[in-house]
Amino acid sequence: MHESTPTHWDADGNLEVLTFNLDEETFAMEAVLVQEIVDLLPETIVPGASPLVGSVVNFRGKIIPIADLRLAFGMPQAEPTVDSRIVVIEMDIHGEPTAIGIRTDKVHEVATLTRDHAEEPPAVGMRWKRDFVRELVRAQDGIIVLPDLPSIFRSLSAADDHAGAPASTIH
């Protein structure tokens, strides 16, 4: 059985999401996580940081990390386009509310997904790490991927925990 962060469908089996593109794929995140959608900001590379969260920006006087989810999903990095945006979200990381910017290729809209159209990711036939996908949702024009953001960011902190450890202690 696939262990993932549960999707918080409402009592009617609906979920309000913000849809966005990475490469040619459509992804969605819960609208309640979204703080703001902004144009790209000047990024400062953080030496030694994971490429997934390899830079920071000054957002309204606070330094926040920028995540490139393309890397979590094995997609090539891409040059920004006129449609590229940063979606600033807030989520609990290590028990603290943390602001993170998610770099997107294009932001679409707030939409309502229904549980009746959602399925767990298949055990085979996916090119992405299954732990990073909560559910796949059938839509009129294809599939919408609900990424498991907590799992993605937990994988980063697990890698950070091992970064300074001797190789013999990493399992």
Helices and strands as residue ranges (DSSP letters): E 14-22, E 25-30, G 31-33, E 34-39, E 44-45, G 51-53, E 55-59, E 62-67, H 69-72, E 85-93, E 96-104, E 106-114, G 115-117, E 118-119, G 130-132, E 133-139, E 142-147, H 149-163, G 167-169
